[in-house]
Structures are given as structure tokens and as C-alpha cells.
Amino acid sequence: MARKKQKSIGQRAIAAMEEALAHARGEPTPGLFVHEPVDVAAIRKASGLSQTRFATTFGLDISALRDWEQGRRAPDRAARVLLRVIERAPDVVAKTVAA
């Protein structure tokens, strides 16, 4: 059985840059994960909750929530997913966190 030759670090870097350029040109880039920014303040305001109540209701750290809203930090991937779920189904998340 023939072994598949691995690409060098340089070859992988070039391939990654080519993929990034293709994405920037709007070309399809299957498998490329690009996170969409999340407007944390808008999601919270739509809920009608204060920062403290929002954080408590959904199991978030209040200081992280404040940092996200003020642009000092961005939510990591897991937090972005949670925020998107809160945006679409806040009752489900609140019930799950409370359970």
C-alpha cells in the first residue's frame, strides 16, 4: 500500500492563503469555517433583559457579556453558537440552563 506524502508546512501555508483569497473573492470554499460576528447587545436588548439578568438567565459570565457588548473581546465559537440559539429560542435555553 502506497503512503500518501504529507505536505510541508510551507505548502500547507500556501494552500491556506489560496483558500483565504478564494473566500475573499467570494468563491466557494468548502470546509472553511468563517465566524460571523454576533451583535451581543442587540440579542440581549431584543430579550428585554438587563445585562445582569441576561447573564444570569443564560448562564453567562457578566464580565464577559460586558466585554462582548463593549467590543473589548469577541465571544469564542461556543459562545457565538449559544448566543445564536438564544437569539432564536431563548425560552429553550433558559429552561435548559435552569434545569
TIMARTI-393827 format. One record per residue (C-alpha): residue in three letters; x, y, z. Coordinates in pm, whole numbers, plus 50000, padded with zeros to 5 digits. Layout:
resn:ALA, east:X, north:Y, up:Z
...
# end
This chain:
resn:MET, east:50000, north:50000, up:50000
resn:ALA, east:50143, north:50337, up:49895
resn:ARG, east:50182, north:50602, up:50161
resn:LYS, east:50039, north:50942, up:50093
resn:LYS, east:50308, north:51208, up:50108
resn:GLN, east:50233, north:51481, up:50361
resn:LYS, east:50256, north:51843, up:50260
resn:SER, east:50526, north:52058, up:50412
resn:ILE, east:50439, north:52346, up:50643
resn:GLY, east:50511, north:52588, up:50360
resn:GLN, east:50283, north:52401, up:50120
resn:ARG, east:50003, north:52399, up:50381
resn:ALA, east:50051, north:52773, up:50443
resn:ILE, east:50032, north:52848, up:50071
resn:ALA, east:49719, north:52634, up:50038
resn:ALA, east:49560, north:52816, up:50333
resn:MET, east:49640, north:53156, up:50178
resn:GLU, east:49496, north:53045, up:49845
resn:GLU, east:49179, north:52933, up:50025
resn:ALA, east:49157, north:53267, up:50208
resn:LEU, east:49197, north:53458, up:49881
resn:ALA, east:48928, north:53246, up:49717
resn:HIS, east:48695, north:53322, up:50009
resn:ALA, east:48773, north:53695, up:49983
resn:ARG, east:48684, north:53683, up:49611
resn:GLY, east:48351, north:53521, up:49701
resn:GLU, east:48438, north:53183, up:49554
resn:PRO, east:48302, north:52867, up:49722
resn:THR, east:48540, north:52738, up:49989
resn:PRO, east:48402, north:52409, up:50124
resn:GLY, east:48512, north:52329, up:50475
resn:LEU, east:48634, north:52680, up:50551
resn:PHE, east:48494, north:52798, up:50883
resn:VAL, east:48450, north:53173, up:50898
resn:HIS, east:48270, north:53300, up:51202
resn:GLU, east:48004, north:53556, up:51154
resn:PRO, east:48011, north:53838, up:51406
resn:VAL, east:47737, north:53832, up:51666
resn:ASP, east:47570, north:54153, up:51784
resn:VAL, east:47555, north:54057, up:52150
resn:ALA, east:47397, north:54383, up:52262
resn:ALA, east:47119, north:54352, up:52003
resn:ILE, east:47043, north:53994, up:52110
resn:ARG, east:47029, north:54099, up:52475
resn:LYS, east:46820, north:54410, up:52407
resn:ALA, east:46574, north:54206, up:52200
resn:SER, east:46526, north:53986, up:52506
resn:GLY, east:46430, north:54290, up:52713
resn:LEU, east:46672, north:54187, up:52988
resn:SER, east:46941, north:54386, up:53165
resn:GLN, east:47298, north:54268, up:53130
resn:THR, east:47289, north:54112, up:53477
resn:ARG, east:46956, north:53936, up:53420
resn:PHE, east:47060, north:53815, up:53071
resn:ALA, east:47385, north:53670, up:53205
resn:THR, east:47207, north:53501, up:53496
resn:THR, east:46923, north:53365, up:53283
resn:PHE, east:47152, north:53210, up:53024
resn:GLY, east:47445, north:53106, up:53242
resn:LEU, east:47689, north:53362, up:53107
resn:ASP, east:47966, north:53545, up:53289
resn:ILE, east:47856, north:53905, up:53338
resn:SER, east:48205, north:54048, up:53282
resn:ALA, east:48240, north:53851, up:52956
resn:LEU, east:47898, north:53976, up:52844
resn:ARG, east:48002, north:54336, up:52914
resn:ASP, east:48331, north:54287, up:52730
resn:TRP, east:48147, north:54144, up:52428
resn:GLU, east:47896, north:54426, up:52419
resn:GLN, east:48162, north:54694, up:52452
resn:GLY, east:48386, north:54535, up:52189
resn:ARG, east:48677, north:54462, up:52422
resn:ARG, east:48651, north:54090, up:52346
resn:ALA, east:48466, north:53871, up:52099
resn:PRO, east:48273, north:53561, up:52202
resn:ASP, east:48452, north:53236, up:52124
resn:ARG, east:48295, north:52983, up:51889
resn:ALA, east:48092, north:52804, up:52158
resn:ALA, east:47961, north:53135, up:52297
resn:ARG, east:47866, north:53252, up:51945
resn:VAL, east:47668, north:52934, up:51893
resn:LEU, east:47496, north:52973, up:52230
resn:LEU, east:47412, north:53337, up:52152
resn:ARG, east:47262, north:53239, up:51816
resn:VAL, east:47046, north:52975, up:51988
resn:ILE, east:46940, north:53232, up:52250
resn:GLU, east:46850, north:53466, up:51964
resn:ARG, east:46624, north:53204, up:51804
resn:ALA, east:46491, north:53011, up:52106
resn:PRO, east:46555, north:53198, up:52431
resn:ASP, east:46291, north:53003, up:52625
resn:VAL, east:46451, north:52670, up:52540
resn:VAL, east:46794, north:52789, up:52652
resn:ALA, east:46657, north:52946, up:52972
resn:LYS, east:46471, north:52625, up:53062
resn:THR, east:46779, north:52413, up:52986
resn:VAL, east:47007, north:52632, up:53198
resn:ALA, east:46757, north:52635, up:53485
resn:ALA, east:46720, north:52255, up:53484
# end
